[in-house]
Amino acid sequence: MTCIVKIMPKSPRPPKPSLVIVAYDGLCLFEFSTALETLGPPPSGWEDRWYDVVVASADAAALRSGGGLRLAIDGGLELLDQADTIVVPGWRAVSEPVPDSFVEALRRAQQRGCRFVSICTGSFVLAAAGLLDGRRATTHWQHAEFFSATYPAIHVEPSVLYVDEDDVLTSAGCAAGLDVCLHLIRRDFGPTAANRVAQRMVVQPHRQGGQAQFVHQPLPVRENAALAPLLDTLRSRIDADINIDALAAESRMSRRTFLRRFHDTTGTTPGEWLLSLRLERARSLLETTAISIEQVAQGSGFGSAETLRHHFRTRIGTSPTAYRQQFSSIAA
């Protein structure tokens, strides 16, 4: 009996998405490196489908960063013609015109359906090319008023971390570039990949785009060694009720002195500090477990699902269920 075995050729792997980061003379290294380090090295398990990252120069001459460091790049603006995503770090000066060749390359990319991401004042480059007209966008809060006056056709949102308009994403100053890049990874590869990149970079896995760019509470001026044991205790008793007098007595301080030193150390009040801690715990449970919302509430110190939902709506702008559907690594 003759046995016929038909050998089928292996299906070719889909091409990796091409991502181009634009560099130029006078580049801010922080914002450029944010994109390169976040979107460049793939996390374990994503090597075969991660971004194919290259760096394109918007200037013909040799490039120097804002600190004088010379940069070696992969090519010129012709690289933008093959890109699936183009990332534009902060522009060298908000009042400096964008070269016509750069504008034309961006417009060509838009016509063929490319996606764009800007970090900080990189939004001025996208605006100069007309890519943000009629859309919502953001930039560094210090330049938001000038941005709005210069480009009145753009709906500027000056107080958010980033704005996702599907094929155009804009972000606020410097560190918000991390947030928009991690958000991009979540969109393209899911929460597990984004979480692994965040862990590698030792940053928070996710901050909502609508979160404020800057916190009105001041940053801690100095660490207070007297309060360190108490803060550790509160972290371990996340479901405990806050009793200011009891905490002050435990710290051997008057109520007034305790509140002042707590604020100096954490930048906020005991109640607000514990609420932020509980929300962070709840988000972690929603992202990494499949337990019920009631169990999440208990595990994060809120006591009831109703209380958890209230604070989620107030502080994060969504429900625990919707947050889990969008960011859970269990479903990825």
C-alpha positions in Angstrom: 0.0 0.0 0.0 1.4 3.4 -1.0 1.3 6.1 1.5 1.4 9.7 0.1 2.6 12.4 2.5 2.0 15.9 1.4 4.4 18.4 2.9 3.0 21.8 3.2 5.3 24.8 3.3 5.4 26.7 6.5 3.3 29.8 6.6 5.5 32.9 6.5 5.7 34.9 9.7 3.9 38.2 9.5 6.3 41.1 9.2 7.1 43.0 12.3 5.5 46.4 12.6 7.9 49.1 11.5 8.4 51.8 14.1 10.5 54.9 13.3 11.7 57.3 16.0 12.7 60.6 14.6 15.9 62.4 15.8 17.1 65.9 14.9 19.8 68.4 15.9 19.3 69.7 19.5 17.3 66.6 20.5 16.2 66.1 24.1 17.9 62.8 25.1 15.4 62.0 27.9 12.4 62.0 25.6 14.2 60.2 22.8 15.6 57.6 25.1 12.2 57.1 26.6 10.8 56.0 23.3 13.9 54.0 22.3 14.1 52.1 25.6 10.4 51.4 26.0 9.6 50.4 22.4 13.0 49.0 21.4 14.0 45.9 23.4 11.2 43.3 23.3 10.1 41.5 26.5 10.6 37.8 26.7 8.2 35.9 24.4 7.6 38.8 22.0 10.9 38.7 20.1 9.4 37.4 16.8 6.5 40.0 16.7 7.9 43.1 18.4 8.5 46.4 16.7 11.2 46.7 14.1 12.7 50.0 15.5 14.9 52.3 13.5 16.0 55.9 14.0 15.5 58.5 11.2 17.2 61.9 11.0 15.1 65.0 10.2 18.2 67.0 9.5 20.8 66.4 6.8 23.8 67.4 9.0 25.4 65.4 11.8 23.2 65.4 14.9 24.0 66.5 18.4 21.7 66.2 21.3 20.8 69.1 23.6 23.8 68.1 25.8 26.2 68.0 22.9 26.3 64.2 22.4 26.8 63.1 18.8 24.1 60.7 17.5 24.5 57.9 14.9 21.2 57.3 13.1 19.9 54.6 10.7 18.9 56.9 7.8 17.0 60.0 6.8 13.4 60.9 6.2 13.1 58.2 3.6 12.6 55.8 6.4 9.3 57.4 7.3 7.9 56.2 3.9 8.0 52.6 5.2 6.9 53.2 8.8 3.7 51.8 10.4 4.2 54.1 13.5 6.3 57.3 13.7 7.4 58.6 17.1 8.3 62.3 17.4 10.1 63.3 20.6 10.0 66.9 21.9 10.8 69.5 19.3 14.0 71.5 19.8 12.1 74.8 20.3 8.3 75.4 20.2 8.9 78.7 18.3 11.3 77.1 15.7 9.7 76.2 12.3 9.6 72.6 11.3 11.5 72.0 8.0 9.3 71.6 4.9 11.0 68.2 4.1 10.0 66.9 7.5 6.4 68.2 7.1 6.0 66.7 3.7 7.3 63.3 4.9 4.8 63.2 7.7 2.0 64.1 5.3 2.9 61.4 3.0 2.9 58.9 5.9 -0.5 60.1 6.9 -1.9 59.6 3.4 -0.9 55.9 3.5 -2.4 55.3 7.0 0.6 55.6 9.3 0.1 56.1 13.0 1.8 59.0 14.9 3.0 59.4 18.5 4.4 62.6 20.0 6.2 63.1 23.3 6.0 66.5 25.0 6.5 69.3 22.4 6.7 66.8 19.5 3.0 67.7 19.2 4.2 71.0 17.6 5.7 69.0 14.8 2.5 67.0 14.2 0.5 70.3 14.4 2.8 72.0 11.8 2.1 69.1 9.4 -1.7 69.6 9.9 -2.1 66.1 11.5 -3.9 67.4 14.6 -6.5 69.7 13.0 -9.9 69.1 14.4 -8.5 66.6 16.9 -7.9 66.5 20.6 -4.2 66.7 21.6 -2.0 67.6 24.5 1.6 68.9 25.1 3.6 70.0 28.1 1.4 72.2 30.3 3.9 75.1 30.1 3.4 75.3 26.4 -0.3 74.5 26.2 -1.5 78.1 25.9 1.0 78.9 23.2 0.1 75.7 21.4 -3.6 76.5 21.5 -3.0 80.1 20.2 -0.7 78.9 17.4 -2.9 76.1 16.3 -6.5 77.1 17.0 -8.0 74.2 14.9 -6.7 71.8 17.6 -8.8 70.9 20.7 -6.0 71.3 23.3 -6.3 69.4 26.6 -3.7 71.0 28.7 -3.9 69.0 31.9 -3.8 65.3 30.9 -0.9 62.9 30.5 -1.8 61.8 27.0 -4.6 61.7 24.4 -5.3 58.7 22.2 -7.1 59.6 19.0 -6.6 56.1 17.5 -4.1 56.9 14.7 -2.6 60.0 16.5 -1.4 59.9 20.1 0.0 63.0 21.9 1.6 63.1 25.3 2.6 65.7 27.9 6.1 66.5 29.1 9.0 64.1 29.5 7.9 61.3 31.8 4.4 61.2 30.3 6.2 59.7 27.3 6.6 56.6 29.3 2.9 56.5 29.8 2.0 56.9 26.2 4.6 54.3 25.1 3.3 51.7 27.6 -0.2 52.5 26.4 0.8 51.9 22.8 2.3 48.5 23.8 -0.9 47.6 25.6 -2.9 48.5 22.4 -0.6 46.5 20.2 0.5 43.5 22.3 -1.8 43.4 25.4 -1.3 44.2 29.1 1.1 41.3 29.8 3.7 42.8 27.4 3.2 46.3 28.8 3.5 45.0 32.4 6.8 43.2 31.6 8.3 46.3 30.0 7.2 48.4 33.0 8.8 45.9 35.3 12.0 46.0 33.4 12.1 49.8 33.6 10.9 49.8 37.2 8.0 52.1 36.4 4.2 52.1 37.1 2.6 49.8 34.5 -0.3 52.2 33.8 -1.5 55.7 34.4 -4.7 56.8 32.9 -4.3 59.3 30.0 -6.8 61.6 31.7 -4.7 61.8 34.9 -3.4 65.3 35.7 0.0 66.2 34.3 1.2 67.5 37.6 0.3 67.0 41.2 -0.6 70.0 43.3 0.8 68.4 46.4 4.5 69.1 46.8 7.0 66.2 46.5 8.6 65.0 49.8 11.3 67.4 50.9 13.2 64.7 52.9 12.6 61.3 54.3 11.5 61.3 57.9 13.1 58.3 59.7 10.6 58.7 62.6 7.7 58.0 60.3 9.3 55.2 58.2 8.2 52.3 60.5 4.7 53.7 60.7 4.4 53.9 56.9 5.5 50.3 56.7 2.9 49.3 59.2 0.2 51.1 57.3 1.2 49.4 54.1 0.7 46.0 55.9 -2.6 47.1 57.4 -4.1 48.5 54.3 -7.7 47.8 55.5 -7.2 49.7 58.8 -9.2 52.8 59.5 -7.3 56.0 59.9 -7.3 57.4 63.4 -5.1 60.5 63.4 -4.8 60.7 67.2 -3.8 57.1 67.5 -1.2 57.4 64.7 0.2 60.5 66.3 0.4 58.8 69.7 2.1 55.8 68.1 4.7 58.1 66.6 5.1 60.0 69.9 4.0 63.3 68.4 1.2 65.8 68.9 -1.6 65.6 66.4 -0.4 68.9 64.8 3.2 67.9 64.6 2.3 64.4 63.2 0.2 65.9 60.4 2.9 68.4 59.5 5.7 65.7 59.4 3.5 63.3 57.5 2.8 65.9 54.9 6.5 66.8 54.7 7.3 63.1 54.1 4.6 62.0 51.7 3.3 65.3 50.2 -0.2 64.5 51.3 -2.5 63.7 54.3 -2.7 60.2 55.9 -6.2 59.6 54.4 -5.2 60.6 50.9 -2.0 58.5 51.2 -3.8 55.4 52.3 -6.5 55.9 49.6 -3.8 56.0 46.9 -2.2 52.9 48.3 -5.6 51.1 48.2 -6.3 52.1 44.7 -2.9 50.9 43.6 -3.5 47.6 45.3 -7.0 47.3 43.7 -5.6 48.0 40.2 -2.9 45.4 40.7 -5.5 42.8 41.7 -7.7 43.7 38.8 -4.8 43.4 36.3 -3.3 40.2 37.6 -6.1 38.1 39.2 -9.5 36.8 38.2 -11.1 37.2 41.7 -14.5 38.9 42.1 -14.9 42.6 42.5 -16.0 42.1 46.1 -12.8 40.1 46.8 -10.8 42.9 45.2 -12.5 45.4 47.4 -11.7 43.3 50.5 -8.1 42.6 49.4 -7.4 46.3 48.8 -8.9 47.6 52.0 -12.1 49.2 50.6 -14.3 46.8 52.5 -17.1 46.7 49.9 -17.5 46.7 46.1 -19.7 49.7 46.4 -16.9 51.8 48.1 -14.4 50.5 45.6 -16.6 51.5 42.6 -17.1 55.0 44.1 -13.4 55.7 44.5 -12.6 54.2 41.1 -15.1 56.4 39.4 -13.9 59.5 41.3 -10.2 59.0 40.9 -9.7 56.9 37.8 -12.8 57.8 35.8 -14.0 54.2 35.1 -15.4 51.2 36.8 -13.4 48.3 38.2 -15.0 45.9 35.7 -14.2 48.2 32.7 -10.6 48.6 34.0 -10.2 44.9 34.3 -11.6 44.3 30.7 -9.1 46.8 29.3 -5.9 46.0 31.3 -6.1 42.4 32.8 -3.1 40.3 32.0 -5.2 37.2 32.6 -7.1 37.6 29.3 -3.9 38.4 27.3 
